[in-house]
Amino acid sequence: MNKLNSRSASQNCLGLSLALAFLIMLPVSCSREKKADISSAQMQDFVVHIAEYARQFDPDFIIIPQNGVELCFNHTDSSSGFHNLYRSSIDGLGIEELFYNGDYSPDEERIRLLRKCQTSKKILVSEYVSNSTHLKDAYAKNQQEGFICFARTAGNYHYQQIPDTVPGENSSDISTLADAQNFLYLISTDLFASKQAMLNAIKATNFDVILIDLFFDGEALDSTEIQQLKIKNNGGQRLVIAYVSVGSAENFRYYWQDGWSLHHPSWLKKKYEGYEDEYWVEFWEKDWQDIIYGNDDSYVKRILNAGFDGAYLDNVEAYYFLYFNN
């Protein structure tokens, strides 16, 4: 056999091998997609049930899932129409890195989906802008779409600083999410010497919506403290929303048990890449859902007891990352 024929034979063998490998992998890929599709429906149900539970105590309780805009649609497919029960259960959508992820890099697909949703839902976008000279553009891009924006630079990547300026600052009373023209996203408390220092810093601002953690250094904020935050420095009324991750478990939270580091529950799945204290969870499991809502010791009930106006549900896109982020 000459070199040409030998090379041709080798290529044929390689092609056959790749074809066989594809056939072997195909059921795995299809299986993952099927599981992710089932899982997305379970997340839709999860969010709906959280909303139903919270509104037993506060009919006006606000629900804002972060990312996972696809969940607003049947089978996470915008061509199949809205998932009406899910959409009616939420008041807005939180989105990270829409136009900027360091540099300008608009996510055209998510922008398209958000345009479909914004007629009935408030869109809250948190941008990451590595170059502060682009902050103005980040706000402008979102304003053009009708979204409200919180833009942060490298020094505030983990939402730990309060910006000096408030875009769209106003003295209006903000009684619903639809009224909001801006928001503060502050979930890391590392830069504050004390809880009171943090509360004082927030009270001195005029943001329409305050998005903060329920806890400061492991201690839950109480209803008196939250009530103080509901008045802007200029006297206007505002909303205070509590952050809670519903798709991942965090090992510094009150529910975390010491033994889990060695013998964790089966629903605690894999590490959340980039966040050493977090783990993706099988959120459809009852034990996890009991941690989040449905009883007096649950996370959502603690948020309600503290007097928050609503909950910001992070990591709803867990339905995807459990199967495709390997």
C-alpha positions as CSV (number, residue, x, y, z in Angstrom):
1,M,0.0,0.0,0.0
2,N,1.5,3.4,-1.0
3,K,1.6,6.4,1.4
4,L,-1.5,7.9,-0.2
5,N,-3.6,4.9,0.3
6,S,-2.2,4.4,3.8
7,R,-3.2,7.9,4.7
8,S,-6.6,7.5,3.2
9,A,-7.1,4.3,5.2
10,S,-6.0,6.0,8.3
11,Q,-8.4,8.8,7.8
12,N,-11.2,6.3,7.1
13,C,-10.4,4.6,10.4
14,L,-10.4,7.9,12.2
15,G,-13.7,8.9,10.7
16,L,-15.2,5.6,11.7
17,S,-13.9,6.0,15.2
18,L,-15.4,9.4,15.5
19,A,-18.7,8.3,14.2
20,L,-18.8,5.4,16.7
21,A,-17.8,7.8,19.5
22,F,-20.6,10.1,18.4
23,L,-23.1,7.3,18.5
24,I,-22.0,6.2,21.9
25,M,-22.1,9.8,23.2
26,L,-25.5,10.6,21.6
27,P,-27.7,8.7,24.2
28,V,-25.7,10.4,27.0
29,S,-26.3,13.9,25.5
30,C,-30.0,13.1,24.9
31,S,-30.3,11.8,28.4
32,R,-28.7,15.0,29.8
33,E,-31.0,17.2,27.7
34,K,-34.1,15.2,28.8
35,K,-33.0,15.5,32.5
36,A,-32.4,19.2,32.1
37,D,-35.8,19.6,30.6
38,I,-37.5,17.7,33.5
39,S,-35.3,19.7,35.9
40,S,-36.3,23.0,34.4
41,A,-40.0,22.2,35.0
42,Q,-39.2,21.3,38.6
43,M,-37.5,24.6,39.1
44,Q,-40.5,26.4,37.6
45,D,-42.7,24.5,40.2
46,F,-40.2,25.3,43.0
47,V,-40.4,29.0,42.3
48,V,-44.2,28.9,42.0
49,H,-44.5,27.1,45.4
50,I,-42.1,29.5,47.1
51,A,-44.3,32.4,45.9
52,E,-47.5,30.7,47.0
53,Y,-46.1,30.0,50.4
54,A,-44.8,33.5,51.0
55,R,-48.0,35.2,49.8
56,Q,-50.0,33.3,52.5
57,F,-48.3,35.7,54.9
58,D,-47.8,38.7,52.7
59,P,-50.0,38.9,49.6
60,D,-47.7,41.6,48.1
61,F,-44.5,39.6,48.7
62,I,-42.2,40.2,45.7
63,I,-40.4,37.3,43.9
64,I,-37.4,38.0,41.6
65,P,-35.5,35.1,40.2
66,Q,-31.9,35.8,39.1
67,N,-30.8,34.6,35.6
68,G,-32.7,31.7,34.0
69,V,-34.9,34.0,32.0
70,E,-35.7,30.9,29.9
71,L,-37.8,29.6,32.7
72,C,-40.5,32.1,31.7
73,F,-41.3,29.9,28.7
74,N,-42.7,26.4,28.3
75,H,-39.9,23.9,28.1
76,T,-37.5,26.9,28.3
77,D,-38.2,27.5,24.6
78,S,-39.5,31.0,23.7
79,S,-41.1,29.6,20.6
80,S,-43.5,27.4,22.7
81,G,-45.0,30.4,24.5
82,F,-45.0,31.7,28.1
83,H,-45.2,29.4,31.1
84,N,-48.1,31.5,32.5
85,L,-48.2,30.1,36.0
86,Y,-44.4,30.8,36.5
87,R,-44.6,34.2,34.9
88,S,-47.6,35.2,37.0
89,S,-45.8,34.1,40.2
90,I,-42.8,36.5,39.7
91,D,-42.6,40.3,39.8
92,G,-39.4,40.8,38.0
93,L,-36.2,39.2,36.6
94,G,-32.7,39.7,37.8
95,I,-29.9,39.3,35.2
96,E,-26.2,39.4,35.5
97,E,-23.7,40.5,32.8
98,L,-26.1,41.3,30.1
99,F,-24.2,44.0,28.1
100,Y,-21.0,43.9,29.9
101,N,-19.0,41.1,31.3
102,G,-15.8,43.0,31.9
103,D,-15.7,44.3,28.4
104,Y,-18.7,45.1,26.2
105,S,-20.1,41.8,25.1
106,P,-23.9,41.9,24.8
107,D,-25.7,38.6,25.2
108,E,-28.1,39.0,22.3
109,E,-30.1,35.9,23.1
110,R,-30.9,36.9,26.6
111,I,-31.7,40.4,25.5
112,R,-34.2,39.0,23.0
113,L,-35.9,36.9,25.7
114,L,-36.0,39.8,28.1
115,R,-37.6,42.0,25.6
116,K,-40.4,39.4,25.4
117,C,-40.8,39.5,29.2
118,Q,-40.4,43.2,30.0
119,T,-44.0,44.3,29.1
120,S,-45.2,42.7,32.4
121,K,-42.0,42.3,34.5
122,K,-39.4,44.6,35.8
123,I,-35.9,43.8,34.6
124,L,-33.0,44.3,37.0
125,V,-29.6,44.0,35.4
126,S,-26.3,43.9,37.3
127,E,-23.4,44.6,34.9
128,Y,-19.7,43.9,35.5
129,V,-17.7,46.7,33.9
130,S,-13.9,46.3,34.2
131,N,-13.2,49.8,32.9
132,S,-15.0,52.5,34.9
133,T,-15.1,54.8,31.8
134,H,-17.7,52.4,30.4
135,L,-20.1,52.7,33.4
136,K,-22.1,55.4,31.7
137,D,-22.5,53.3,28.6
138,A,-23.7,50.3,30.7
139,Y,-26.4,52.4,32.3
140,A,-27.4,53.9,28.9
141,K,-27.6,50.6,27.1
142,N,-30.0,49.2,29.8
143,Q,-32.0,52.4,29.9
144,Q,-32.6,52.2,26.2
145,E,-34.1,48.8,26.7
146,G,-36.2,49.9,29.7
147,F,-34.2,47.9,32.2
148,I,-32.9,49.3,35.5
149,C,-29.2,48.7,36.0
150,F,-26.6,48.3,38.8
151,A,-23.2,48.5,37.3
152,R,-20.1,47.5,39.3
153,T,-16.4,47.6,38.6
154,A,-13.6,45.2,39.5
155,G,-13.3,46.5,43.1
156,N,-17.0,45.7,43.6
157,Y,-17.2,42.4,41.8
158,H,-18.7,40.6,44.8
159,Y,-21.3,43.3,45.5
160,Q,-19.6,44.7,48.6
161,Q,-19.6,48.5,48.0
162,I,-22.2,51.2,47.8
163,P,-21.7,53.4,44.7
164,D,-21.5,57.2,45.3
165,T,-24.1,58.0,42.6
166,V,-27.7,56.7,42.1
167,P,-28.9,56.6,38.5
168,G,-32.4,58.0,38.2
169,E,-32.3,59.3,41.7
170,N,-35.8,60.5,42.9
171,S,-37.8,61.2,46.0
172,S,-40.9,59.2,44.9
173,D,-42.5,56.6,47.1
174,I,-41.7,53.2,45.6
175,S,-44.5,50.8,46.6
176,T,-44.2,48.2,43.8
177,L,-41.3,46.9,41.9
178,A,-42.7,48.4,38.7
179,D,-42.2,51.9,40.3
180,A,-38.4,51.4,40.7
181,Q,-35.9,53.4,38.7
182,N,-32.7,52.0,40.2
183,F,-31.5,49.5,42.8
184,L,-28.6,48.7,45.1
185,Y,-27.1,45.2,45.1
186,L,-25.2,44.7,48.3
187,I,-24.8,41.1,49.5
188,S,-21.2,41.0,50.8
189,T,-20.7,42.7,54.2
190,D,-17.0,42.2,54.5
191,L,-16.2,45.9,54.2
192,F,-18.4,47.0,57.1
193,A,-17.0,47.0,60.6
194,S,-20.4,46.3,62.2
195,K,-24.0,45.6,61.3
196,Q,-24.9,49.1,62.4
197,A,-22.3,50.6,60.2
198,M,-23.8,48.8,57.2
199,L,-27.3,49.9,58.1
200,N,-26.3,53.5,58.5
201,A,-24.6,53.4,55.1
202,I,-27.7,52.1,53.4
203,K,-30.0,54.5,55.2
204,A,-27.9,57.4,53.8
205,T,-28.7,56.4,50.2
206,N,-31.6,57.2,47.9
207,F,-31.8,53.9,46.0
208,D,-35.4,52.8,45.2
209,V,-34.7,49.1,45.9
210,I,-32.3,47.6,48.3
211,L,-31.1,44.1,47.6
212,I,-29.2,42.7,50.6
213,D,-28.6,39.5,52.5
214,L,-30.8,38.4,55.4
215,F,-27.7,37.9,57.6
216,F,-24.8,40.1,58.8
217,D,-22.0,37.9,60.1
218,G,-24.4,35.0,60.7
219,E,-26.9,37.1,62.6
220,A,-30.3,37.7,60.9
221,L,-31.5,41.2,60.5
222,D,-34.7,41.9,62.4
223,S,-37.9,43.7,61.5
224,T,-37.0,46.9,63.3
225,E,-33.7,47.1,61.3
226,I,-35.4,46.3,58.0
227,Q,-38.2,48.9,58.6
228,Q,-35.5,51.6,59.0
229,L,-34.1,50.8,55.6
230,K,-37.5,51.2,53.9
231,I,-37.2,55.0,54.0
232,K,-34.8,56.7,51.6
233,N,-32.5,59.4,52.9
234,N,-34.7,62.0,51.1
235,G,-37.8,60.7,52.8
236,G,-39.3,58.6,50.0
237,Q,-40.5,55.1,50.6
238,R,-38.5,52.1,49.1
239,L,-38.5,48.3,48.9
240,V,-36.0,46.0,50.7
241,I,-35.5,42.6,49.1
242,A,-33.6,39.6,50.6
243,Y,-31.1,37.6,48.7
244,V,-31.4,33.8,48.9
245,S,-29.8,31.1,46.8
246,V,-32.4,28.4,45.9
247,G,-30.2,26.4,43.6
248,S,-27.1,26.1,45.6
249,A,-26.2,25.4,49.3
250,E,-23.7,27.6,51.1
251,N,-21.6,26.1,53.8
252,F,-21.7,29.3,56.0
253,R,-25.5,29.3,56.3
254,Y,-27.5,28.4,59.4
255,Y,-28.8,25.2,57.9
256,W,-25.4,23.7,57.1
257,Q,-24.6,20.8,59.4
258,D,-21.0,20.0,60.5
259,G,-21.1,16.4,59.3
260,W,-21.9,17.4,55.7
261,S,-18.2,17.9,55.0
262,L,-17.7,14.2,55.2
263,H,-21.1,12.6,54.9
264,H,-23.3,15.0,53.0
265,P,-26.9,14.4,52.0
266,S,-27.4,12.8,48.5
267,W,-29.1,16.0,47.1
268,L,-25.9,18.0,47.8
269,K,-24.2,17.4,44.4
270,K,-21.1,19.1,43.0
271,K,-18.9,22.1,43.7
272,Y,-20.0,25.4,42.3
273,E,-17.0,26.4,40.2
274,G,-15.6,29.8,41.3
275,Y,-17.3,29.7,44.7
276,E,-15.5,27.5,47.1
277,D,-18.3,27.7,49.8
278,E,-21.1,26.6,47.5
279,Y,-22.5,23.4,46.0
280,W,-25.2,22.8,43.4
281,V,-28.1,21.0,44.8
282,E,-30.9,18.7,43.5
283,F,-33.4,21.4,44.4
284,W,-36.4,19.2,43.7
285,E,-35.6,17.0,46.7
286,K,-38.0,17.6,49.7
287,D,-35.2,18.0,52.3
288,W,-33.7,20.9,50.3
289,Q,-37.1,22.5,49.6
290,D,-38.0,22.2,53.4
291,I,-34.8,24.3,54.0
292,I,-36.0,27.0,51.6
293,Y,-39.8,27.3,52.4
294,G,-42.9,25.7,54.0
295,N,-42.1,25.8,57.7
296,D,-41.2,28.2,60.5
297,D,-37.5,27.4,60.3
298,S,-37.3,27.8,56.6
299,Y,-35.2,30.5,54.8
300,V,-38.2,32.2,53.3
301,K,-40.1,32.3,56.6
302,R,-37.1,33.9,58.2
303,I,-37.2,36.5,55.5
304,L,-40.8,37.1,56.1
305,N,-40.3,37.4,59.8
306,A,-37.7,40.1,59.3
307,G,-40.1,42.2,57.3
308,F,-38.6,42.1,53.9
309,D,-40.7,43.1,51.0
310,G,-39.6,40.2,48.9
311,A,-37.0,37.6,48.0
312,Y,-34.3,37.6,45.2
313,L,-33.9,34.0,44.2
314,D,-30.4,33.2,43.0
315,N,-29.2,30.2,41.0
316,V,-32.5,29.2,39.5
317,E,-30.4,28.1,36.5
318,A,-29.2,25.2,38.6
319,Y,-31.5,23.0,36.4
320,Y,-28.9,23.5,33.6
321,F,-25.6,23.5,35.5
322,L,-26.4,20.2,37.2
323,Y,-26.1,18.4,33.9
324,F,-24.0,20.5,31.5
325,N,-21.4,22.3,33.6
326,N,-18.8,19.5,33.9
